[in-house]
Amino acid sequence: MQININKNVNSYVKPLTQHDKKACDDLYFSTNHKKYLIGRNDSSKHLIQINKFDAIVDDFYNNGHWYGLPVIKSTQIVKPAILVNCSSSISPVSVHQKYSQQGLSVIPYALLTQYDSALDVAEFVLQMRQDWEENFSHWHSLSQLMSDEESCRTLSDVIAFRLSVDYRHMNAYSVRFNDQYFDPIVQFNSKEVFADCGGFDGDTTIEFIKRNPKYKKFLHLNPLR
């Protein structure tokens, strides 16, 4: 099995449905909903500048305000509410599911960039699109190396997400920090030497030791600057 990739970036952007357009219309024009942002990053910062929001929802931020908006806990959301999910780097799918299951309207930031051309596309997407344009032959070569169904599907979904920032391409995946470097295909033994490059606080090295206590040696490397 092989995947077919397309140099045309627009082929990876899902078109807005009528439901999507209705949700975006409500965000911009409804006066009957509280309006919240999820995530503190460049995307949410830009939205604050061009639209009116009631608060930012963040259960782990305790400084009160961010760029002039109050930061509240998820338990303080007032319904009916519309939430814009600006999360894109770690767990946007989990965040979306969490609030959708509470009966809240959640709009991915990617949809808004299609609805409103004044909005900036995330920087990592612009970088990916530039690399896609300049090095498409390399991406194509990589895609041809994939043969099993899971590898083909995973690469295809990651490409689609990074070209579009639409996290719906990642619905089939979950965040598993403890497992991300330890695929079951890797069989440990007593001769194992583990190099943790950019080891930060050593959590990955500790996880390796738990999984392979009879290791030969580990190297924990972290630059000072």
ABEGO torsion letter per residue (X at the ends): XBBBBBABAAAABBBBBAAAAAAAAAAAABAABBBBBBEBBAAAAAAAAABBBABBBBAABAAGBBGGBBBBBAAABBOBBBBBBABAAABAAAAAAAAAAAGBBBBBAAAAAAABAABBBBAAAAAAAAAAAAAAAAAAAAAAABABAAAAAAAAAAAAAAAAGBAAAAAABBBBAAAAABBAABBBBAABBBBBBGAEAGAAAAAAAAABAABABBBBBBBAX
